[in-house]
Amino acid sequence: MARPRGGDSVARKKGGAKGRTNRARQVYIFTEGEVTEPQYIDIIMEKGTPATAGRSVDHHYKNENAAGKHRKPYAMVKDAVRTLRKVEREARDAGLKTGDWNYPQVWVLFDRDGHLNIREAKQLADKEGVKVAYSHPCFELWRLLHYTNYTSSFGGVCDDANSRLRSRPGFAATYGRQVRAVSKQQAKHMREEQVLSKDGQRYADAKKYAMAINNRVEATNPEKWDPYTDVWNFVEEGLLLSGY
C-alpha cells in the first residue's frame, strides 16, 4: 500500500459496478507536523495489516508544502472541508455511494499544543464530515504509548511528552546501535522499531492505553483533555488497518 503521488482523483474508471467495488479507498490527509506524522503513516501503511482482505487504501497528503499558518487546526479543517466537497463530487460521479466501504475520507491530524480554536476546529469538522485525529498535548503521546502506559497530565506541555519518549529504554538505539541520546529535533524522524513489533503487541497496547485515558475525560472542551489521543481511530477507521 505505497503512498500514491499525483493522480489522486476518484473519477470514473472502466469496469462498472465491479470496478467500483474493487477500487481502493482514497484517503486525503492534512497533518500539523511536516515530518513525524507523514513518516508514521508511511511506515504503518507499508507494514500494517489490512482489516479486511481485498480492501485497500491509497493515502494522499494534501498539505505537504503548506506554510505554518496553514498547518494550524482550524485552518487545516477549513481546507479539509473544501477538499471533502471536491472528492465527494468525484466519488458520486464515479458511482460511489456514502455507505460504500471505499467512499473517500478526509482526515486532519492535529495537536493541542498552544493552539487557539481547538474546540471550534473540532466542531467545524464534525459539522462538515471531516474526520479528526486529535492528541493532547501532542502526537508524541501516541508514540510514547507504544512504549509504556501513561495517565498523568502533561500540563499541556508537549516538550514533556517528547522528553519522556526520548528517555524510554531502547528509544535512542533505534537511531543507531551506538546512539545513547537523541535530540528533540532528531526525534521528529520516525523509526520503524518505535512502533512496529512482530506480534503487533505494541500497537495493541498503545490502543488499549489510549482508550483507557480517553475514557477518563470529563470536560466537554477538548482543550482540557490532558492527556488524550485517538490516533488509533485514524489507523482503523481511516486506513482500514487492524494493526501493525
PyMOL commands that set and color helices and strands:
alter all, ss='L'
color gray80, all
select helices_A, chain A and resi 16-22+36-47+68-71+73-93+118-128+140-144+158-166+172-175+186-188+192-194+201-214+222-224+231-238
alter helices_A, ss='H'
color red, helices_A
select strands_A, chain A and resi 25-31+49-50+57-61+105-111+131-136+228-229+241-243
alter strands_A, ss='S'
color yellow, strands_A
deselect
rebuild
show_as cartoon
